[in-house]
Structures are given as structure tokens and as C-alpha cells.
Amino acid sequence: MRVLVVEDEQLLADTIAEGLRRFSMAVDVCYDGEAALERVGVHAYDVVVLDRDLPLVHGDEVCKAVHATGGEARVLMLTAAAEVDDRVAGLGLGADDYLTKPFAFAELVARVQALGRRARPALPPVLERAGVTLDLPRHQASRDGTFLPLSPKEFAVLEVLMRAEGNVVSPEELLEKAWDEHADPFTNAVRVAVMTLRRKLGAPQVIQTVPGAGYRFGS
């Protein structure tokens, strides 16, 4: 899942981002509305965690811009205002969910995960294919009932491949969906992640290399 966190309190923004990355999400961060407008114009996000009261460009305008792109991004709006009128106004601007500060981080994660599922073609929260089970809410993976000790990045790569339902996923698409904007497009990170993931999945191999195209999760 690719997530953009927009929050002018830098410590809070970085804390949210680091926490979401532990759940295998690729997270970009910006601290004002102007930077947010630039990001949403370049990257295809699944979820935007958006503080409403932003400097330079108000969060309301960012919310409108997210939906104006015509993409599938969902907006979770954050605000210190708990009044019903404020929540109604935010939802009326196109926000898909609303969370007031202070909030429990576990609730934030659950809401982001739920919005991420809504941003794509409907798929169950637990993916199963070729004996591999990926439990997204619990962030656990197993094969034939045996727990797989995957790193957050390995988990993210496996999720992208399994969601493709047998279609080929290019290295560029894996970088876009499983890494953040600081990933070097010329790095061998994708190849290394796939290699270690194959080793942990064991035999028979279920991740196939399609020469010149990318990778496919086979049956």
C-alpha cells in the first residue's frame, strides 16, 4: 500500500510514517499543503492521511485536489476539532474517513488498512494462493500452516504479487507500490527482496521470473 502522510507537526508526521512502515506500507511524508499538492500530482497513492489545518495550502484544498486527480486514493482526514459540524464539513469535501486528535495509533492503522482495501478492486483482507496465506489486518504470513518470518518489505512485495492474481508485476511497479519516493530506481532492492522472499517461502517456488517483464505469483 502506498500512503502519503500530510501533517505540519513534523514529529507527529514522522511518527505516523514510521509506524505505518512497520505494517509494510510505503509511506511518503510532507509537512504543508503545497508540498502535498505536488506529491499527489506525481504519485498514485492508495491512502492520504491528511491534517485539515495545514500551512501554505489548507487541507480542504488538498482533499479536493486528491479527488480531482481521478485516481483511487482515499482520504483519512485528521483534525483537533471534534465537533459534529467539523466532521460533516470534512466529509462533505470528499474525505472518506475522519479521525480526531489525539487518537490511538492502532485505530489509525485499522482505518488506513480499511481505506486501502476500498481504494482497489474488492479483495478479502486475507489472501490465499498456492498454500500461502497473507493475513493483512494481523500482518502475518504463512505457508501450509507454517509461520513465515517476513520483514516489512518482504511482506509488502508478497502482498503486491498476490494481489496481482497471477498477472506479471514489473520491478518498476514493485518499486512504486512497496517502496517510498526515496527509493533509487536503479537499485537492486527489488531483486534482493524477491530473492530473500523466495528463500523464506521455500520449495516449490511460487514466485516466477518472467524474463524482460518482471515477476508473477504462480500456483
Stockholm file with secondary structure:
# STOCKHOLM 1.0

chainA/1-219         MRVLVVEDEQLLADTIAEGLRRFSMAVDVCYDGEAALERVGVHAYDVVVLDRDLPLVHGDEVCKAVHATGGEARVLMLTAAAEVDDRVAGLGLGADDYLTKPFAFAELVARVQALGRRARPALPPVLERAGVTLDLPRHQASRDGTFLPLSPKEFAVLEVLMRAEGNVVSPEELLEKAWDEHADPFTNAVRVAVMTLRRKLGAPQVIQTVPGAGYRFGS
#=GR chainA/1-219 SS CEEEEECSSHHHHHHHHHHHHTTTCEEEEESSHHHHHHHHHHSCCSEEEEESSCSSSCHHHHHHHHHHTTSCCEEEEEESCCCHHHHHHHHHTTCSEEEESSCCHHHHHHHHHHHHHHTSSCCCSEEEETTEEEETTTTEEEETTEECCCCHHHHHHHHHHHHTTTCCBCHHHHHHHHSCTTCCTTSSHHHHHHHHHHHHHCSSCCEEEETTTEEEECC
#=GC SS_cons         CEEEEECSSHHHHHHHHHHHHTTTCEEEEESSHHHHHHHHHHSCCSEEEEESSCSSSCHHHHHHHHHHTTSCCEEEEEESCCCHHHHHHHHHTTCSEEEESSCCHHHHHHHHHHHHHHTSSCCCSEEEETTEEEETTTTEEEETTEECCCCHHHHHHHHHHHHTTTCCBCHHHHHHHHSCTTCCTTSSHHHHHHHHHHHHHCSSCCEEEETTTEEEECC
//
